[in-house]
Amino acid sequence: GVSRLKAGSFLKMPSLHLLLFTSNTFSVIEGDAFIGLSYLQYLFIEDNKIGSISKNALRGLRSLTHLCVSP
């Protein structure tokens, strides 16, 4: 599985409105991981193994209205 979300991971998917990451093995979310997702409204990161989230991980999510993060 994927262990980290790297900067620019979604640059080729700019029109996403909903993103679900559940039951993965993420341990790190890098800065600018979601850059380019200016239309994203819903982000769910649940039931992962997150140990580190960069302070700039959510930068650029101008349309985000719902965020759910749980271990």
TISE-847459 format. One record per residue: residue number from 0; residue in three letters; x, y, z of N, C-alpha, C in turn. Coordinates in nm, 3 decimals, always signed. Example, Ala and Ser with C-alpha at 12.3 -4.5 7.8 and 13.67 -1.06 7.14 Angstrom:
BEGIN
+-----+-----+---------+---------+---------+---------+---------+---------+---------+---------+---------+
:   i :  aa :     nc1 :     nc2 :     nc3 :    cac1 :    cac2 :    cac3 :     cc1 :     cc2 :     cc3 :
+-----+-----+---------+---------+---------+---------+---------+---------+---------+---------+---------+
:   0 : Ala :  +1.319 :  -0.569 :  +0.780 :  +1.230 :  -0.450 :  +0.780 :  +1.320 :  -0.330 :  +0.780 :
:   1 : Ser :  +1.285 :  -0.225 :  +0.708 :  +1.367 :  -0.106 :  +0.714 :  +1.290 :  +0.003 :  +0.787 :
+-----+-----+---------+---------+---------+---------+---------+---------+---------+---------+---------+
This chain:
BEGIN
+-----+-----+---------+---------+---------+---------+---------+---------+---------+---------+---------+
:   i :  aa :     nc1 :     nc2 :     nc3 :    cac1 :    cac2 :    cac3 :     cc1 :     cc2 :     cc3 :
+-----+-----+---------+---------+---------+---------+---------+---------+---------+---------+---------+
:   0 : Gly :  +0.082 :  -0.120 :  +0.000 :  +0.000 :  +0.000 :  +0.000 :  +0.085 :  +0.125 :  +0.000 :
:   1 : Val :  +0.020 :  +0.235 :  -0.012 :  +0.084 :  +0.366 :  -0.013 :  +0.115 :  +0.407 :  +0.130 :
:   2 : Ser :  +0.239 :  +0.447 :  +0.158 :  +0.276 :  +0.484 :  +0.295 :  +0.284 :  +0.634 :  +0.316 :
:   3 : Arg :  +0.285 :  +0.712 :  +0.206 :  +0.290 :  +0.857 :  +0.221 :  +0.222 :  +0.925 :  +0.104 :
:   4 : Leu :  +0.161 :  +1.038 :  +0.132 :  +0.106 :  +1.122 :  +0.027 :  +0.210 :  +1.229 :  -0.002 :
:   5 : Lys :  +0.263 :  +1.229 :  -0.122 :  +0.370 :  +1.321 :  -0.158 :  +0.315 :  +1.452 :  -0.213 :
:   6 : Ala :  +0.396 :  +1.555 :  -0.209 :  +0.359 :  +1.685 :  -0.265 :  +0.319 :  +1.669 :  -0.411 :
:   7 : Gly :  +0.207 :  +1.729 :  -0.448 :  +0.161 :  +1.726 :  -0.586 :  +0.101 :  +1.594 :  -0.631 :
:   8 : Ser :  +0.062 :  +1.510 :  -0.540 :  +0.008 :  +1.378 :  -0.575 :  -0.114 :  +1.383 :  -0.665 :
:   9 : Phe :  -0.187 :  +1.494 :  -0.663 :  -0.314 :  +1.500 :  -0.736 :  -0.317 :  +1.609 :  -0.842 :
:  10 : Leu :  -0.202 :  +1.652 :  -0.890 :  -0.197 :  +1.761 :  -0.988 :  -0.272 :  +1.729 :  -1.117 :
:  11 : Lys :  -0.284 :  +1.603 :  -1.152 :  -0.352 :  +1.566 :  -1.276 :  -0.501 :  +1.541 :  -1.257 :
:  12 : Met :  -0.554 :  +1.575 :  -1.139 :  -0.696 :  +1.553 :  -1.109 :  -0.759 :  +1.681 :  -1.051 :
:  13 : Pro :  -0.749 :  +1.794 :  -1.120 :  -0.792 :  +1.921 :  -1.061 :  -0.942 :  +1.934 :  -1.037 :
:  14 : Ser :  -1.025 :  +1.854 :  -1.100 :  -1.170 :  +1.872 :  -1.086 :  -1.234 :  +1.783 :  -0.979 :
:  15 : Leu :  -1.153 :  +1.715 :  -0.899 :  -1.210 :  +1.631 :  -0.791 :  -1.288 :  +1.716 :  -0.692 :
:  16 : His :  -1.402 :  +1.665 :  -0.650 :  -1.484 :  +1.730 :  -0.547 :  -1.485 :  +1.650 :  -0.418 :
:  17 : Leu :  -1.459 :  +1.520 :  -0.427 :  -1.465 :  +1.429 :  -0.312 :  -1.344 :  +1.337 :  -0.316 :
:  18 : Leu :  -1.279 :  +1.323 :  -0.201 :  -1.163 :  +1.235 :  -0.191 :  -1.172 :  +1.156 :  -0.062 :
:  19 : Leu :  -1.172 :  +1.022 :  -0.075 :  -1.182 :  +0.932 :  +0.040 :  -1.055 :  +0.849 :  +0.053 :
:  20 : Phe :  -0.992 :  +0.859 :  +0.167 :  -0.879 :  +0.773 :  +0.199 :  -0.913 :  +0.703 :  +0.329 :
:  21 : Thr :  -0.964 :  +0.582 :  +0.319 :  -1.001 :  +0.507 :  +0.439 :  -0.931 :  +0.372 :  +0.440 :
:  22 : Ser :  -0.891 :  +0.331 :  +0.558 :  -0.828 :  +0.201 :  +0.580 :  -0.705 :  +0.179 :  +0.492 :
:  23 : Asn :  -0.615 :  +0.277 :  +0.492 :  -0.488 :  +0.266 :  +0.421 :  -0.374 :  +0.259 :  +0.521 :
:  24 : Thr :  -0.253 :  +0.262 :  +0.471 :  -0.137 :  +0.255 :  +0.560 :  -0.056 :  +0.384 :  +0.557 :
:  25 : Phe :  -0.121 :  +0.497 :  +0.531 :  -0.050 :  +0.625 :  +0.530 :  +0.016 :  +0.651 :  +0.663 :
:  26 : Ser :  +0.141 :  +0.694 :  +0.658 :  +0.207 :  +0.736 :  +0.781 :  +0.247 :  +0.883 :  +0.773 :
:  27 : Val :  +0.261 :  +0.936 :  +0.651 :  +0.304 :  +1.075 :  +0.633 :  +0.220 :  +1.142 :  +0.525 :
:  28 : Ile :  +0.177 :  +1.264 :  +0.552 :  +0.114 :  +1.348 :  +0.451 :  +0.204 :  +1.470 :  +0.437 :
:  29 : Glu :  +0.270 :  +1.481 :  +0.322 :  +0.367 :  +1.588 :  +0.299 :  +0.299 :  +1.721 :  +0.272 :
:  30 : Gly :  +0.377 :  +1.828 :  +0.285 :  +0.329 :  +1.961 :  +0.249 :  +0.290 :  +1.963 :  +0.102 :
:  31 : Asp :  +0.184 :  +2.036 :  +0.071 :  +0.134 :  +2.048 :  -0.066 :  +0.088 :  +1.916 :  -0.126 :
:  32 : Ala :  +0.053 :  +1.819 :  -0.044 :  +0.005 :  +1.690 :  -0.094 :  -0.121 :  +1.707 :  -0.177 :
:  33 : Phe :  -0.203 :  +1.806 :  -0.143 :  -0.331 :  +1.824 :  -0.212 :  -0.331 :  +1.947 :  -0.302 :
:  34 : Ile :  -0.214 :  +2.002 :  -0.331 :  -0.204 :  +2.121 :  -0.415 :  -0.267 :  +2.093 :  -0.552 :
:  35 : Gly :  -0.339 :  +2.191 :  -0.602 :  -0.405 :  +2.177 :  -0.732 :  -0.548 :  +2.130 :  -0.724 :
:  36 : Leu :  -0.595 :  +2.094 :  -0.605 :  -0.733 :  +2.048 :  -0.588 :  -0.822 :  +2.163 :  -0.540 :
:  37 : Ser :  -0.827 :  +2.269 :  -0.620 :  -0.899 :  +2.389 :  -0.577 :  -1.051 :  +2.371 :  -0.573 :
:  38 : Tyr :  -1.104 :  +2.265 :  -0.633 :  -1.248 :  +2.240 :  -0.629 :  -1.288 :  +2.136 :  -0.525 :
:  39 : Leu :  -1.191 :  +2.078 :  -0.456 :  -1.221 :  +1.974 :  -0.358 :  -1.304 :  +2.029 :  -0.243 :
:  40 : Gln :  -1.418 :  +1.967 :  -0.217 :  -1.508 :  +2.010 :  -0.110 :  -1.507 :  +1.914 :  +0.008 :
:  41 : Tyr :  -1.488 :  +1.786 :  -0.017 :  -1.497 :  +1.682 :  +0.086 :  -1.367 :  +1.602 :  +0.090 :
:  42 : Leu :  -1.304 :  +1.598 :  +0.206 :  -1.182 :  +1.520 :  +0.224 :  -1.196 :  +1.435 :  +0.349 :
:  43 : Phe :  -1.191 :  +1.304 :  +0.330 :  -1.203 :  +1.209 :  +0.440 :  -1.076 :  +1.125 :  +0.446 :
:  44 : Ile :  -1.005 :  +1.135 :  +0.557 :  -0.883 :  +1.056 :  +0.580 :  -0.906 :  +0.983 :  +0.711 :
:  45 : Glu :  -0.955 :  +0.860 :  +0.701 :  -0.998 :  +0.787 :  +0.820 :  -0.936 :  +0.647 :  +0.824 :
:  46 : Asp :  -0.912 :  +0.601 :  +0.946 :  -0.862 :  +0.465 :  +0.970 :  -0.731 :  +0.438 :  +0.894 :
:  47 : Asn :  -0.636 :  +0.531 :  +0.910 :  -0.503 :  +0.516 :  +0.852 :  -0.402 :  +0.510 :  +0.966 :
:  48 : Lys :  -0.278 :  +0.505 :  +0.933 :  -0.172 :  +0.499 :  +1.035 :  -0.088 :  +0.626 :  +1.030 :
:  49 : Ile :  -0.154 :  +0.740 :  +1.033 :  -0.087 :  +0.869 :  +1.017 :  -0.004 :  +0.903 :  +1.140 :
:  50 : Gly :  +0.122 :  +0.930 :  +1.116 :  +0.212 :  +0.971 :  +1.223 :  +0.254 :  +1.116 :  +1.209 :
:  51 : Ser :  +0.243 :  +1.171 :  +1.085 :  +0.289 :  +1.306 :  +1.058 :  +0.208 :  +1.370 :  +0.947 :
:  52 : Ile :  +0.160 :  +1.492 :  +0.973 :  +0.093 :  +1.573 :  +0.872 :  +0.166 :  +1.706 :  +0.866 :
:  53 : Ser :  +0.219 :  +1.740 :  +0.751 :  +0.291 :  +1.866 :  +0.735 :  +0.197 :  +1.983 :  +0.758 :
:  54 : Lys :  +0.250 :  +2.093 :  +0.809 :  +0.166 :  +2.209 :  +0.836 :  +0.108 :  +2.270 :  +0.708 :
:  55 : Asn :  +0.167 :  +2.242 :  +0.593 :  +0.117 :  +2.293 :  +0.466 :  +0.044 :  +2.187 :  +0.384 :
:  56 : Ala :  +0.006 :  +2.078 :  +0.444 :  -0.056 :  +1.967 :  +0.371 :  -0.186 :  +2.008 :  +0.303 :
:  57 : Leu :  -0.262 :  +2.096 :  +0.365 :  -0.393 :  +2.134 :  +0.311 :  -0.391 :  +2.264 :  +0.232 :
:  58 : Arg :  -0.274 :  +2.317 :  +0.207 :  -0.263 :  +2.444 :  +0.134 :  -0.327 :  +2.433 :  -0.004 :
:  59 : Gly :  -0.403 :  +2.534 :  -0.041 :  -0.465 :  +2.539 :  -0.173 :  -0.605 :  +2.481 :  -0.181 :
:  60 : Leu :  -0.656 :  +2.427 :  -0.071 :  -0.791 :  +2.368 :  -0.073 :  -0.894 :  +2.477 :  -0.044 :
:  61 : Arg :  -0.913 :  +2.566 :  -0.140 :  -0.999 :  +2.683 :  -0.124 :  -1.147 :  +2.650 :  -0.111 :
:  62 : Ser :  -1.190 :  +2.541 :  -0.167 :  -1.333 :  +2.505 :  -0.166 :  -1.369 :  +2.404 :  -0.059 :
:  63 : Leu :  -1.272 :  +2.362 :  +0.022 :  -1.296 :  +2.257 :  +0.121 :  -1.399 :  +2.302 :  +0.225 :
:  64 : Thr :  -1.505 :  +2.223 :  +0.238 :  -1.610 :  +2.253 :  +0.337 :  -1.624 :  +2.142 :  +0.440 :
:  65 : His :  -1.577 :  +2.022 :  +0.409 :  -1.587 :  +1.908 :  +0.500 :  -1.453 :  +1.837 :  +0.509 :
:  66 : Leu :  -1.402 :  +1.825 :  +0.631 :  -1.276 :  +1.757 :  +0.655 :  -1.293 :  +1.662 :  +0.771 :
:  67 : Cys :  -1.257 :  +1.536 :  +0.751 :  -1.262 :  +1.438 :  +0.858 :  -1.130 :  +1.363 :  +0.859 :
:  68 : Val :  -1.057 :  +1.375 :  +0.970 :  -0.929 :  +1.306 :  +0.986 :  -0.935 :  +1.227 :  +1.116 :
:  69 : Ser :  -0.910 :  +1.099 :  +1.108 :  -0.906 :  +1.016 :  +1.229 :  -0.796 :  +0.912 :  +1.212 :
:  70 : Pro :  -0.739 :  +0.865 :  +1.324 :  -0.628 :  +0.768 :  +1.316 :  -0.667 :  +0.637 :  +1.250 :
+-----+-----+---------+---------+---------+---------+---------+---------+---------+---------+---------+
